[in-house]
Amino acid sequence: MRIGWKMMGLGWQFVSEMLAGAFLGWGIGLWLGDEMIGAMIGTGVGLIVATYTLIRGALKLNSALERIDRASGRPRPMPLADPSTKNDDA
């Protein structure tokens, strides 16, 4: 599995979904008589869909990396902070 290509694919997918939403919104706005409002609504919908897809793809990628680590027998990395210690700064 090529993890680097998958990450680049998620970025391109994010951009293409944003652009698709903007163009579809612009087209619908043009048909209804107000391109600017349609493009703004389409861009907003495209942003929501693209963000959802990006998070979903990142979670899938993370689980695939965890499976690869478990299968290879590599030890898990140490956590950056000990969760049992309390932060008394607050």
PDB file with one MODEL, atoms N, CA, C and O in Angstrom:
MODEL        1
ATOM      1  N   MET A   1       0.849  -1.179   0.000  1.00  0.00           N
ATOM      2  CA  MET A   1       0.000   0.000   0.000  1.00  0.00           C
ATOM      3  C   MET A   1       0.892   1.239   0.000  1.00  0.00           C
ATOM      4  O   MET A   1       1.829   1.330   0.793  1.00  0.00           O
ATOM      5  N   ARG A   2       0.610   2.168  -0.865  1.00  0.00           N
ATOM      6  CA  ARG A   2       1.369   3.411  -0.921  1.00  0.00           C
ATOM      7  C   ARG A   2       0.606   4.481  -0.150  1.00  0.00           C
ATOM      8  O   ARG A   2      -0.397   5.023  -0.613  1.00  0.00           O
ATOM      9  N   ILE A   3       1.112   4.757   1.026  1.00  0.00           N
ATOM     10  CA  ILE A   3       0.423   5.699   1.902  1.00  0.00           C
ATOM     11  C   ILE A   3       0.547   7.124   1.367  1.00  0.00           C
ATOM     12  O   ILE A   3      -0.414   7.889   1.446  1.00  0.00           O
ATOM     13  N   GLY A   4       1.697   7.498   0.830  1.00  0.00           N
ATOM     14  CA  GLY A   4       1.911   8.849   0.320  1.00  0.00           C
ATOM     15  C   GLY A   4       0.936   9.202  -0.790  1.00  0.00           C
ATOM     16  O   GLY A   4       0.389  10.304  -0.810  1.00  0.00           O
ATOM     17  N   TRP A   5       0.716   8.275  -1.714  1.00  0.00           N
ATOM     18  CA  TRP A   5      -0.223   8.534  -2.812  1.00  0.00           C
ATOM     19  C   TRP A   5      -1.642   8.672  -2.296  1.00  0.00           C
ATOM     20  O   TRP A   5      -2.431   9.452  -2.831  1.00  0.00           O
ATOM     21  N   LYS A   6      -1.969   7.914  -1.256  1.00  0.00           N
ATOM     22  CA  LYS A   6      -3.309   7.992  -0.687  1.00  0.00           C
ATOM     23  C   LYS A   6      -3.539   9.366  -0.064  1.00  0.00           C
ATOM     24  O   LYS A   6      -4.619   9.938  -0.210  1.00  0.00           O
ATOM     25  N   MET A   7      -2.537   9.898   0.627  1.00  0.00           N
ATOM     26  CA  MET A   7      -2.678  11.220   1.227  1.00  0.00           C
ATOM     27  C   MET A   7      -2.827  12.284   0.146  1.00  0.00           C
ATOM     28  O   MET A   7      -3.639  13.199   0.283  1.00  0.00           O
ATOM     29  N   MET A   8      -2.042  12.168  -0.938  1.00  0.00           N
ATOM     30  CA  MET A   8      -2.169  13.136  -2.013  1.00  0.00           C
ATOM     31  C   MET A   8      -3.546  13.013  -2.658  1.00  0.00           C
ATOM     32  O   MET A   8      -4.128  14.011  -3.084  1.00  0.00           O
ATOM     33  N   GLY A   9      -4.059  11.806  -2.729  1.00  0.00           N
ATOM     34  CA  GLY A   9      -5.384  11.595  -3.286  1.00  0.00           C
ATOM     35  C   GLY A   9      -6.466  12.262  -2.449  1.00  0.00           C
ATOM     36  O   GLY A   9      -7.438  12.783  -2.995  1.00  0.00           O
ATOM     37  N   LEU A  10      -6.305  12.251  -1.125  1.00  0.00           N
ATOM     38  CA  LEU A  10      -7.279  12.909  -0.266  1.00  0.00           C
ATOM     39  C   LEU A  10      -7.271  14.420  -0.491  1.00  0.00           C
ATOM     40  O   LEU A  10      -8.325  15.055  -0.475  1.00  0.00           O
ATOM     41  N   GLY A  11      -6.106  14.988  -0.697  1.00  0.00           N
ATOM     42  CA  GLY A  11      -6.013  16.427  -0.954  1.00  0.00           C
ATOM     43  C   GLY A  11      -6.675  16.810  -2.263  1.00  0.00           C
ATOM     44  O   GLY A  11      -7.422  17.787  -2.324  1.00  0.00           O
ATOM     45  N   TRP A  12      -6.402  16.043  -3.313  1.00  0.00           N
ATOM     46  CA  TRP A  12      -7.016  16.333  -4.611  1.00  0.00           C
ATOM     47  C   TRP A  12      -8.517  16.132  -4.552  1.00  0.00           C
ATOM     48  O   TRP A  12      -9.272  16.878  -5.177  1.00  0.00           O
ATOM     49  N   GLN A  13      -8.952  15.133  -3.807  1.00  0.00           N
ATOM     50  CA  GLN A  13     -10.385  14.892  -3.679  1.00  0.00           C
ATOM     51  C   GLN A  13     -11.053  16.062  -2.960  1.00  0.00           C
ATOM     52  O   GLN A  13     -12.147  16.480  -3.339  1.00  0.00           O
ATOM     53  N   PHE A  14     -10.399  16.594  -1.923  1.00  0.00           N
ATOM     54  CA  PHE A  14     -10.936  17.740  -1.206  1.00  0.00           C
ATOM     55  C   PHE A  14     -11.114  18.930  -2.146  1.00  0.00           C
ATOM     56  O   PHE A  14     -12.174  19.556  -2.174  1.00  0.00           O
ATOM     57  N   VAL A  15     -10.067  19.236  -2.915  1.00  0.00           N
ATOM     58  CA  VAL A  15     -10.114  20.379  -3.832  1.00  0.00           C
ATOM     59  C   VAL A  15     -11.175  20.163  -4.908  1.00  0.00           C
ATOM     60  O   VAL A  15     -11.931  21.082  -5.225  1.00  0.00           O
ATOM     61  N   SER A  16     -11.236  18.972  -5.464  1.00  0.00           N
ATOM     62  CA  SER A  16     -12.195  18.731  -6.543  1.00  0.00           C
ATOM     63  C   SER A  16     -13.637  18.788  -6.041  1.00  0.00           C
ATOM     64  O   SER A  16     -14.517  19.247  -6.768  1.00  0.00           O
ATOM     65  N   GLU A  17     -13.896  18.335  -4.822  1.00  0.00           N
ATOM     66  CA  GLU A  17     -15.253  18.423  -4.288  1.00  0.00           C
ATOM     67  C   GLU A  17     -15.639  19.871  -4.006  1.00  0.00           C
ATOM     68  O   GLU A  17     -16.793  20.256  -4.198  1.00  0.00           O
ATOM     69  N   MET A  18     -14.681  20.673  -3.552  1.00  0.00           N
ATOM     70  CA  MET A  18     -14.951  22.101  -3.349  1.00  0.00           C
ATOM     71  C   MET A  18     -15.300  22.775  -4.680  1.00  0.00           C
ATOM     72  O   MET A  18     -16.287  23.505  -4.777  1.00  0.00           O
ATOM     73  N   LEU A  19     -14.477  22.520  -5.699  1.00  0.00           N
ATOM     74  CA  LEU A  19     -14.716  23.128  -7.009  1.00  0.00           C
ATOM     75  C   LEU A  19     -16.018  22.632  -7.629  1.00  0.00           C
ATOM     76  O   LEU A  19     -16.747  23.405  -8.251  1.00  0.00           O
ATOM     77  N   ALA A  20     -16.307  21.355  -7.461  1.00  0.00           N
ATOM     78  CA  ALA A  20     -17.553  20.813  -8.007  1.00  0.00           C
ATOM     79  C   ALA A  20     -18.751  21.472  -7.346  1.00  0.00           C
ATOM     80  O   ALA A  20     -19.723  21.806  -8.024  1.00  0.00           O
ATOM     81  N   GLY A  21     -18.697  21.664  -6.047  1.00  0.00           N
ATOM     82  CA  GLY A  21     -19.794  22.341  -5.363  1.00  0.00           C
ATOM     83  C   GLY A  21     -19.967  23.767  -5.842  1.00  0.00           C
ATOM     84  O   GLY A  21     -21.089  24.228  -6.051  1.00  0.00           O
ATOM     85  N   ALA A  22     -18.838  24.479  -6.020  1.00  0.00           N
ATOM     86  CA  ALA A  22     -18.909  25.867  -6.481  1.00  0.00           C
ATOM     87  C   ALA A  22     -19.495  25.948  -7.891  1.00  0.00           C
ATOM     88  O   ALA A  22     -20.365  26.779  -8.156  1.00  0.00           O
ATOM     89  N   PHE A  23     -19.023  25.091  -8.790  1.00  0.00           N
ATOM     90  CA  PHE A  23     -19.517  25.133 -10.168  1.00  0.00           C
ATOM     91  C   PHE A  23     -20.966  24.682 -10.279  1.00  0.00           C
ATOM     92  O   PHE A  23     -21.739  25.259 -11.045  1.00  0.00           O
ATOM     93  N   LEU A  24     -21.340  23.658  -9.523  1.00  0.00           N
ATOM     94  CA  LEU A  24     -22.741  23.243  -9.546  1.00  0.00           C
ATOM     95  C   LEU A  24     -23.639  24.336  -8.975  1.00  0.00           C
ATOM     96  O   LEU A  24     -24.707  24.613  -9.521  1.00  0.00           O
ATOM     97  N   GLY A  25     -23.212  24.951  -7.888  1.00  0.00           N
ATOM     98  CA  GLY A  25     -23.990  26.051  -7.323  1.00  0.00           C
ATOM     99  C   GLY A  25     -24.089  27.225  -8.275  1.00  0.00           C
ATOM    100  O   GLY A  25     -25.145  27.844  -8.403  1.00  0.00           O
ATOM    101  N   TRP A  26     -22.982  27.532  -8.948  1.00  0.00           N
ATOM    102  CA  TRP A  26     -22.990  28.620  -9.928  1.00  0.00           C
ATOM    103  C   TRP A  26     -23.950  28.302 -11.070  1.00  0.00           C
ATOM    104  O   TRP A  26     -24.712  29.162 -11.510  1.00  0.00           O
ATOM    105  N   GLY A  27     -23.904  27.049 -11.548  1.00  0.00           N
ATOM    106  CA  GLY A  27     -24.800  26.644 -12.640  1.00  0.00           C
ATOM    107  C   GLY A  27     -26.264  26.710 -12.240  1.00  0.00           C
ATOM    108  O   GLY A  27     -27.101  27.179 -13.011  1.00  0.00           O
ATOM    109  N   ILE A  28     -26.576  26.244 -11.042  1.00  0.00           N
ATOM    110  CA  ILE A  28     -27.961  26.309 -10.572  1.00  0.00           C
ATOM    111  C   ILE A  28     -28.368  27.763 -10.365  1.00  0.00           C
ATOM    112  O   ILE A  28     -29.495  28.147 -10.677  1.00  0.00           O
ATOM    113  N   GLY A  29     -27.437  28.579  -9.831  1.00  0.00           N
ATOM    114  CA  GLY A  29     -27.731  29.994  -9.661  1.00  0.00           C
ATOM    115  C   GLY A  29     -27.944  30.702 -10.986  1.00  0.00           C
ATOM    116  O   GLY A  29     -28.805  31.575 -11.098  1.00  0.00           O
ATOM    117  N   LEU A  30     -27.168  30.331 -11.982  1.00  0.00           N
ATOM    118  CA  LEU A  30     -27.336  30.899 -13.318  1.00  0.00           C
ATOM    119  C   LEU A  30     -28.712  30.543 -13.878  1.00  0.00           C
ATOM    120  O   LEU A  30     -29.376  31.377 -14.493  1.00  0.00           O
ATOM    121  N   TRP A  31     -29.121  29.322 -13.664  1.00  0.00           N
ATOM    122  CA  TRP A  31     -30.418  28.849 -14.149  1.00  0.00           C
ATOM    123  C   TRP A  31     -31.566  29.568 -13.427  1.00  0.00           C
ATOM    124  O   TRP A  31     -32.599  29.870 -14.023  1.00  0.00           O
ATOM    125  N   LEU A  32     -31.357  29.839 -12.112  1.00  0.00           N
ATOM    126  CA  LEU A  32     -32.400  30.503 -11.332  1.00  0.00           C
ATOM    127  C   LEU A  32     -32.321  32.025 -11.408  1.00  0.00           C
ATOM    128  O   LEU A  32     -33.265  32.709 -11.011  1.00  0.00           O
ATOM    129  N   GLY A  33     -31.207  32.568 -11.913  1.00  0.00           N
ATOM    130  CA  GLY A  33     -31.117  34.002 -12.096  1.00  0.00           C
ATOM    131  C   GLY A  33     -30.161  34.736 -11.175  1.00  0.00           C
ATOM    132  O   GLY A  33     -30.049  35.957 -11.292  1.00  0.00           O
ATOM    133  N   ASP A  34     -29.463  34.061 -10.260  1.00  0.00           N
ATOM    134  CA  ASP A  34     -28.518  34.751  -9.371  1.00  0.00           C
ATOM    135  C   ASP A  34     -27.292  33.853  -9.172  1.00  0.00           C
ATOM    136  O   ASP A  34     -27.251  33.016  -8.271  1.00  0.00           O
ATOM    137  N   GLU A  35     -26.289  34.055 -10.049  1.00  0.00           N
ATOM    138  CA  GLU A  35     -25.113  33.182 -10.025  1.00  0.00           C
ATOM    139  C   GLU A  35     -24.325  33.286  -8.725  1.00  0.00           C
ATOM    140  O   GLU A  35     -23.832  32.282  -8.211  1.00  0.00           O
ATOM    141  N   MET A  36     -24.207  34.513  -8.189  1.00  0.00           N
ATOM    142  CA  MET A  36     -23.358  34.722  -7.018  1.00  0.00           C
ATOM    143  C   MET A  36     -23.874  33.971  -5.796  1.00  0.00           C
ATOM    144  O   MET A  36     -23.105  33.311  -5.097  1.00  0.00           O
ATOM    145  N   ILE A  37     -25.157  34.069  -5.544  1.00  0.00           N
ATOM    146  CA  ILE A  37     -25.733  33.364  -4.396  1.00  0.00           C
ATOM    147  C   ILE A  37     -25.623  31.859  -4.596  1.00  0.00           C
ATOM    148  O   ILE A  37     -25.301  31.131  -3.657  1.00  0.00           O
ATOM    149  N   GLY A  38     -25.884  31.394  -5.792  1.00  0.00           N
ATOM    150  CA  GLY A  38     -25.758  29.964  -6.070  1.00  0.00           C
ATOM    151  C   GLY A  38     -24.339  29.466  -5.877  1.00  0.00           C
ATOM    152  O   GLY A  38     -24.132  28.385  -5.327  1.00  0.00           O
ATOM    153  N   ALA A  39     -23.347  30.250  -6.327  1.00  0.00           N
ATOM    154  CA  ALA A  39     -21.949  29.857  -6.156  1.00  0.00           C
ATOM    155  C   ALA A  39     -21.563  29.840  -4.687  1.00  0.00           C
ATOM    156  O   ALA A  39     -20.819  28.960  -4.254  1.00  0.00           O
ATOM    157  N   MET A  40     -22.055  30.797  -3.918  1.00  0.00           N
ATOM    158  CA  MET A  40     -21.735  30.825  -2.490  1.00  0.00           C
ATOM    159  C   MET A  40     -22.358  29.642  -1.755  1.00  0.00           C
ATOM    160  O   MET A  40     -21.707  29.022  -0.914  1.00  0.00           O
ATOM    161  N   ILE A  41     -23.597  29.329  -2.063  1.00  0.00           N
ATOM    162  CA  ILE A  41     -24.251  28.183  -1.426  1.00  0.00           C
ATOM    163  C   ILE A  41     -23.577  26.884  -1.868  1.00  0.00           C
ATOM    164  O   ILE A  41     -23.346  25.992  -1.052  1.00  0.00           O
ATOM    165  N   GLY A  42     -23.262  26.779  -3.160  1.00  0.00           N
ATOM    166  CA  GLY A  42     -22.582  25.586  -3.664  1.00  0.00           C
ATOM    167  C   GLY A  42     -21.208  25.400  -3.044  1.00  0.00           C
ATOM    168  O   GLY A  42     -20.807  24.273  -2.751  1.00  0.00           O
ATOM    169  N   THR A  43     -20.480  26.497  -2.841  1.00  0.00           N
ATOM    170  CA  THR A  43     -19.170  26.404  -2.207  1.00  0.00           C
ATOM    171  C   THR A  43     -19.308  25.949  -0.760  1.00  0.00           C
ATOM    172  O   THR A  43     -18.509  25.145  -0.280  1.00  0.00           O
ATOM    173  N   GLY A  44     -20.315  26.459  -0.067  1.00  0.00           N
ATOM    174  CA  GLY A  44     -20.544  26.021   1.318  1.00  0.00           C
ATOM    175  C   GLY A  44     -20.875  24.543   1.398  1.00  0.00           C
ATOM    176  O   GLY A  44     -20.345  23.824   2.245  1.00  0.00           O
ATOM    177  N   VAL A  45     -21.752  24.093   0.513  1.00  0.00           N
ATOM    178  CA  VAL A  45     -22.104  22.664   0.495  1.00  0.00           C
ATOM    179  C   VAL A  45     -20.884  21.829   0.101  1.00  0.00           C
ATOM    180  O   VAL A  45     -20.649  20.760   0.664  1.00  0.00           O
ATOM    181  N   GLY A  46     -20.103  22.327  -0.876  1.00  0.00           N
ATOM    182  CA  GLY A  46     -18.884  21.624  -1.276  1.00  0.00           C
ATOM    183  C   GLY A  46     -17.889  21.524  -0.135  1.00  0.00           C
ATOM    184  O   GLY A  46     -17.228  20.496   0.018  1.00  0.00           O
ATOM    185  N   LEU A  47     -17.770  22.570   0.669  1.00  0.00           N
ATOM    186  CA  LEU A  47     -16.872  22.551   1.821  1.00  0.00           C
ATOM    187  C   LEU A  47     -17.311  21.521   2.848  1.00  0.00           C
ATOM    188  O   LEU A  47     -16.484  20.794   3.398  1.00  0.00           O
ATOM    189  N   ILE A  48     -18.603  21.458   3.106  1.00  0.00           N
ATOM    190  CA  ILE A  48     -19.113  20.483   4.072  1.00  0.00           C
ATOM    191  C   ILE A  48     -18.864  19.062   3.587  1.00  0.00           C
ATOM    192  O   ILE A  48     -18.394  18.219   4.352  1.00  0.00           O
ATOM    193  N   VAL A  49     -19.175  18.791   2.323  1.00  0.00           N
ATOM    194  CA  VAL A  49     -18.981  17.446   1.767  1.00  0.00           C
ATOM    195  C   VAL A  49     -17.492  17.089   1.726  1.00  0.00           C
ATOM    196  O   VAL A  49     -17.112  15.967   2.060  1.00  0.00           O
ATOM    197  N   ALA A  50     -16.656  18.041   1.319  1.00  0.00           N
ATOM    198  CA  ALA A  50     -15.219  17.786   1.223  1.00  0.00           C
ATOM    199  C   ALA A  50     -14.612  17.526   2.596  1.00  0.00           C
ATOM    200  O   ALA A  50     -13.759  16.648   2.733  1.00  0.00           O
ATOM    201  N   THR A  51     -15.032  18.265   3.608  1.00  0.00           N
ATOM    202  CA  THR A  51     -14.511  18.059   4.961  1.00  0.00           C
ATOM    203  C   THR A  51     -14.931  16.698   5.496  1.00  0.00           C
ATOM    204  O   THR A  51     -14.124  15.987   6.095  1.00  0.00           O
ATOM    205  N   TYR A  52     -16.184  16.335   5.282  1.00  0.00           N
ATOM    206  CA  TYR A  52     -16.662  15.022   5.713  1.00  0.00           C
ATOM    207  C   TYR A  52     -15.858  13.902   5.050  1.00  0.00           C
ATOM    208  O   TYR A  52     -15.445  12.950   5.712  1.00  0.00           O
ATOM    209  N   THR A  53     -15.643  14.022   3.748  1.00  0.00           N
ATOM    210  CA  THR A  53     -14.899  13.006   3.015  1.00  0.00           C
ATOM    211  C   THR A  53     -13.444  12.948   3.470  1.00  0.00           C
ATOM    212  O   THR A  53     -12.872  11.863   3.580  1.00  0.00           O
ATOM    213  N   LEU A  54     -12.843  14.101   3.733  1.00  0.00           N
ATOM    214  CA  LEU A  54     -11.453  14.146   4.187  1.00  0.00           C
ATOM    215  C   LEU A  54     -11.296  13.466   5.543  1.00  0.00           C
ATOM    216  O   LEU A  54     -10.367  12.682   5.741  1.00  0.00           O
ATOM    217  N   ILE A  55     -12.195  13.759   6.474  1.00  0.00           N
ATOM    218  CA  ILE A  55     -12.111  13.136   7.799  1.00  0.00           C
ATOM    219  C   ILE A  55     -12.320  11.636   7.695  1.00  0.00           C
ATOM    220  O   ILE A  55     -11.612  10.860   8.337  1.00  0.00           O
ATOM    221  N   ARG A  56     -13.284  11.228   6.892  1.00  0.00           N
ATOM    222  CA  ARG A  56     -13.547   9.802   6.721  1.00  0.00           C
ATOM    223  C   ARG A  56     -12.351   9.066   6.108  1.00  0.00           C
ATOM    224  O   ARG A  56     -11.991   7.971   6.541  1.00  0.00           O
ATOM    225  N   GLY A  57     -11.743   9.691   5.090  1.00  0.00           N
ATOM    226  CA  GLY A  57     -10.564   9.084   4.461  1.00  0.00           C
ATOM    227  C   GLY A  57      -9.371   9.041   5.394  1.00  0.00           C
ATOM    228  O   GLY A  57      -8.612   8.072   5.375  1.00  0.00           O
ATOM    229  N   ALA A  58      -9.186  10.073   6.212  1.00  0.00           N
ATOM    230  CA  ALA A  58      -8.073  10.087   7.155  1.00  0.00           C
ATOM    231  C   ALA A  58      -8.246   9.009   8.221  1.00  0.00           C
ATOM    232  O   ALA A  58      -7.272   8.372   8.623  1.00  0.00           O
ATOM    233  N   LEU A  59      -9.480   8.802   8.680  1.00  0.00           N
ATOM    234  CA  LEU A  59      -9.715   7.744   9.659  1.00  0.00           C
ATOM    235  C   LEU A  59      -9.453   6.363   9.061  1.00  0.00           C
ATOM    236  O   LEU A  59      -8.899   5.492   9.732  1.00  0.00           O
ATOM    237  N   LYS A  60      -9.847   6.160   7.811  1.00  0.00           N
ATOM    238  CA  LYS A  60      -9.562   4.883   7.137  1.00  0.00           C
ATOM    239  C   LYS A  60      -8.061   4.674   6.991  1.00  0.00           C
ATOM    240  O   LYS A  60      -7.555   3.574   7.214  1.00  0.00           O
ATOM    241  N   LEU A  61      -7.359   5.724   6.620  1.00  0.00           N
ATOM    242  CA  LEU A  61      -5.914   5.644   6.451  1.00  0.00           C
ATOM    243  C   LEU A  61      -5.226   5.350   7.776  1.00  0.00           C
ATOM    244  O   LEU A  61      -4.272   4.574   7.823  1.00  0.00           O
ATOM    245  N   ASN A  62      -5.703   5.964   8.844  1.00  0.00           N
ATOM    246  CA  ASN A  62      -5.127   5.721  10.157  1.00  0.00           C
ATOM    247  C   ASN A  62      -5.318   4.269  10.588  1.00  0.00           C
ATOM    248  O   ASN A  62      -4.395   3.660  11.126  1.00  0.00           O
ATOM    249  N   SER A  63      -6.497   3.715  10.359  1.00  0.00           N
ATOM    250  CA  SER A  63      -6.728   2.319  10.741  1.00  0.00           C
ATOM    251  C   SER A  63      -5.881   1.374   9.893  1.00  0.00           C
ATOM    252  O   SER A  63      -5.426   0.340  10.382  1.00  0.00           O
ATOM    253  N   ALA A  64      -5.667   1.727   8.617  1.00  0.00           N
ATOM    254  CA  ALA A  64      -4.803   0.886   7.777  1.00  0.00           C
ATOM    255  C   ALA A  64      -3.366   0.926   8.276  1.00  0.00           C
ATOM    256  O   ALA A  64      -2.691  -0.103   8.277  1.00  0.00           O
ATOM    257  N   LEU A  65      -2.886   2.082   8.696  1.00  0.00           N
ATOM    258  CA  LEU A  65      -1.534   2.177   9.239  1.00  0.00           C
ATOM    259  C   LEU A  65      -1.393   1.405  10.541  1.00  0.00           C
ATOM    260  O   LEU A  65      -0.356   0.788  10.785  1.00  0.00           O
ATOM    261  N   GLU A  66      -2.424   1.429  11.382  1.00  0.00           N
ATOM    262  CA  GLU A  66      -2.381   0.655  12.618  1.00  0.00           C
ATOM    263  C   GLU A  66      -2.343  -0.842  12.333  1.00  0.00           C
ATOM    264  O   GLU A  66      -1.632  -1.584  13.010  1.00  0.00           O
ATOM    265  N   ARG A  67      -3.107  -1.294  11.328  1.00  0.00           N
ATOM    266  CA  ARG A  67      -3.069  -2.719  10.963  1.00  0.00           C
ATOM    267  C   ARG A  67      -1.694  -3.117  10.447  1.00  0.00           C
ATOM    268  O   ARG A  67      -1.207  -4.206  10.751  1.00  0.00           O
ATOM    269  N   ILE A  68      -1.065  -2.239   9.666  1.00  0.00           N
ATOM    270  CA  ILE A  68       0.271  -2.528   9.139  1.00  0.00           C
ATOM    271  C   ILE A  68       1.272  -2.623  10.281  1.00  0.00           C
ATOM    272  O   ILE A  68       2.126  -3.510  10.285  1.00  0.00           O
ATOM    273  N   ASP A  69       1.175  -1.718  11.251  1.00  0.00           N
ATOM    274  CA  ASP A  69       2.086  -1.741  12.398  1.00  0.00           C
ATOM    275  C   ASP A  69       1.896  -3.012  13.221  1.00  0.00           C
ATOM    276  O   ASP A  69       2.873  -3.630  13.644  1.00  0.00           O
ATOM    277  N   ARG A  70       0.640  -3.403  13.451  1.00  0.00           N
ATOM    278  CA  ARG A  70       0.391  -4.618  14.219  1.00  0.00           C
ATOM    279  C   ARG A  70       0.903  -5.850  13.486  1.00  0.00           C
ATOM    280  O   ARG A  70       1.455  -6.758  14.108  1.00  0.00           O
ATOM    281  N   ALA A  71       0.724  -5.888  12.168  1.00  0.00           N
ATOM    282  CA  ALA A  71       1.155  -7.049  11.388  1.00  0.00           C
ATOM    283  C   ALA A  71       2.676  -7.147  11.323  1.00  0.00           C
ATOM    284  O   ALA A  71       3.220  -8.249  11.256  1.00  0.00           O
ATOM    285  N   SER A  72       3.363  -6.015  11.342  1.00  0.00           N
ATOM    286  CA  SER A  72       4.828  -6.052  11.241  1.00  0.00           C
ATOM    287  C   SER A  72       5.479  -6.354  12.577  1.00  0.00           C
ATOM    288  O   SER A  72       6.668  -6.669  12.616  1.00  0.00           O
ATOM    289  N   GLY A  73       4.742  -6.267  13.666  1.00  0.00           N
ATOM    290  CA  GLY A  73       5.296  -6.564  14.977  1.00  0.00           C
ATOM    291  C   GLY A  73       6.099  -5.426  15.578  1.00  0.00           C
ATOM    292  O   GLY A  73       6.777  -5.617  16.588  1.00  0.00           O
ATOM    293  N   ARG A  74       6.036  -4.256  14.982  1.00  0.00           N
ATOM    294  CA  ARG A  74       6.753  -3.103  15.541  1.00  0.00           C
ATOM    295  C   ARG A  74       6.104  -2.670  16.842  1.00  0.00           C
ATOM    296  O   ARG A  74       4.880  -2.713  16.973  1.00  0.00           O
ATOM    297  N   PRO A  75       6.917  -2.251  17.806  1.00  0.00           N
ATOM    298  CA  PRO A  75       6.318  -1.753  19.050  1.00  0.00           C
ATOM    299  C   PRO A  75       5.650  -0.407  18.823  1.00  0.00           C
ATOM    300  O   PRO A  75       6.049   0.373  17.958  1.00  0.00           O
ATOM    301  N   ARG A  76       4.639  -0.163  19.612  1.00  0.00           N
ATOM    302  CA  ARG A  76       3.944   1.123  19.503  1.00  0.00           C
ATOM    303  C   ARG A  76       4.835   2.227  20.065  1.00  0.00           C
ATOM    304  O   ARG A  76       5.575   1.992  21.020  1.00  0.00           O
ATOM    305  N   PRO A  77       4.774   3.426  19.487  1.00  0.00           N
ATOM    306  CA  PRO A  77       5.593   4.519  20.011  1.00  0.00           C
ATOM    307  C   PRO A  77       5.099   4.954  21.390  1.00  0.00           C
ATOM    308  O   PRO A  77       3.920   4.825  21.720  1.00  0.00           O
ATOM    309  N   MET A  78       6.028   5.466  22.174  1.00  0.00           N
ATOM    310  CA  MET A  78       5.684   5.950  23.509  1.00  0.00           C
ATOM    311  C   MET A  78       4.822   7.204  23.386  1.00  0.00           C
ATOM    312  O   MET A  78       5.030   8.008  22.477  1.00  0.00           O
ATOM    313  N   PRO A  79       3.859   7.380  24.290  1.00  0.00           N
ATOM    314  CA  PRO A  79       3.069   8.613  24.253  1.00  0.00           C
ATOM    315  C   PRO A  79       3.930   9.810  24.629  1.00  0.00           C
ATOM    316  O   PRO A  79       4.932   9.672  25.331  1.00  0.00           O
ATOM    317  N   LEU A  80       3.535  10.970  24.161  1.00  0.00           N
ATOM    318  CA  LEU A  80       4.312  12.177  24.443  1.00  0.00           C
ATOM    319  C   LEU A  80       4.210  12.593  25.899  1.00  0.00           C
ATOM    320  O   LEU A  80       5.171  13.135  26.447  1.00  0.00           O
ATOM    321  N   ALA A  81       3.093  12.360  26.530  1.00  0.00           N
ATOM    322  CA  ALA A  81       2.916  12.725  27.930  1.00  0.00           C
ATOM    323  C   ALA A  81       2.285  11.563  28.664  1.00  0.00           C
ATOM    324  O   ALA A  81       1.533  10.779  28.085  1.00  0.00           O
ATOM    325  N   ASP A  82       2.594  11.461  29.931  1.00  0.00           N
ATOM    326  CA  ASP A  82       2.024  10.402  30.757  1.00  0.00           C
ATOM    327  C   ASP A  82       0.599  10.803  31.130  1.00  0.00           C
ATOM    328  O   ASP A  82       0.409  11.819  31.798  1.00  0.00           O
ATOM    329  N   PRO A  83      -0.409  10.026  30.714  1.00  0.00           N
ATOM    330  CA  PRO A  83      -1.792  10.425  30.982  1.00  0.00           C
ATOM    331  C   PRO A  83      -2.154  10.380  32.468  1.00  0.00           C
ATOM    332  O   PRO A  83      -3.157  10.969  32.872  1.00  0.00           O
ATOM    333  N   SER A  84      -1.355   9.690  33.287  1.00  0.00           N
ATOM    334  CA  SER A  84      -1.691   9.603  34.716  1.00  0.00           C
ATOM    335  C   SER A  84      -1.284  10.865  35.470  1.00  0.00           C
ATOM    336  O   SER A  84      -1.751  11.081  36.589  1.00  0.00           O
ATOM    337  N   THR A  85      -0.422  11.708  34.886  1.00  0.00           N
ATOM    338  CA  THR A  85      -0.024  12.935  35.575  1.00  0.00           C
ATOM    339  C   THR A  85      -1.083  14.004  35.370  1.00  0.00           C
ATOM    340  O   THR A  85      -1.740  14.052  34.331  1.00  0.00           O
ATOM    341  N   LYS A  86      -1.240  14.847  36.356  1.00  0.00           N
ATOM    342  CA  LYS A  86      -2.222  15.921  36.277  1.00  0.00           C
ATOM    343  C   LYS A  86      -1.528  17.211  35.923  1.00  0.00           C
ATOM    344  O   LYS A  86      -0.367  17.420  36.274  1.00  0.00           O
ATOM    345  N   ASN A  87      -2.241  18.081  35.226  1.00  0.00           N
ATOM    346  CA  ASN A  87      -1.742  19.394  34.892  1.00  0.00           C
ATOM    347  C   ASN A  87      -2.305  20.375  35.915  1.00  0.00           C
ATOM    348  O   ASN A  87      -3.500  20.670  35.900  1.00  0.00           O
ATOM    349  N   ASP A  88      -1.452  20.880  36.802  1.00  0.00           N
ATOM    350  CA  ASP A  88      -1.903  21.782  37.870  1.00  0.00           C
ATOM    351  C   ASP A  88      -1.785  23.239  37.489  1.00  0.00           C
ATOM    352  O   ASP A  88      -1.897  24.108  38.354  1.00  0.00           O
ATOM    353  N   ASP A  89      -1.559  23.536  36.207  1.00  0.00           N
ATOM    354  CA  ASP A  89      -1.410  24.926  35.760  1.00  0.00           C
ATOM    355  C   ASP A  89      -2.729  25.662  35.742  1.00  0.00           C
ATOM    356  O   ASP A  89      -2.746  26.891  35.816  1.00  0.00           O
ATOM    357  N   ALA A  90      -3.836  24.942  35.646  1.00  0.00           N
ATOM    358  CA  ALA A  90      -5.134  25.594  35.479  1.00  0.00           C
ATOM    359  C   ALA A  90      -5.680  26.184  36.724  1.00  0.00           C
ATOM    360  O   ALA A  90      -6.768  26.761  36.709  1.00  0.00           O
TER     361      ALA A  90
ENDMDL
END
